[in-house]
Amino acid sequence: MKNSLFSVFIFYFLFFTFVSSANAAKKRVYGSTAVVSTTSKSVVVSPRLRRDKGALLLNVSGLSTVKSLTYELTYTGSGQDQGVFGSIEPSTSGNSTSRSLYFGTCSHNVCNPHSGVKNARLTVTIKTSAGKNIIRRYRIKT
């Protein structure tokens, strides 16, 4: 009896002494926001879909510390890979600016939207005045 009580005591002692706690995975939180703003020091990039989902609105502020900013929007639309590329020059844009990146093509003031837009991804490359390159990637839920 003493022997079994002693072995149970040793078992519990060893079990609670040497067993590490298990960290549970973070609970997944689903939100209604398609894209989240990203801040890189004083530069704030806020992409969001237009209400009709026909374009991506790209708002950028804090351009006073930026030398150059380029963006690349790629997506699949009308069954083909599509893309929008561009740049923002802080010297002509002031401290903040916005762009509307249309999911479609325009020619002679006639715009045709792409159908079935999916797999949209935005890459923003920021070159700071200090010479650093900052790359921000976004997955756009259409």
PyMOL commands that set and color helices and strands:
alter all, ss='L'
color gray80, all
select helices_A, chain A and resi 2-18+63-65+90-93
alter helices_A, ss='H'
color red, helices_A
select strands_A, chain A and resi 38-40+43-49+55-61+66-77+80-88+96-102+104-107+110-113+118-128+133-140
alter strands_A, ss='S'
color yellow, strands_A
deselect
rebuild
show_as cartoon
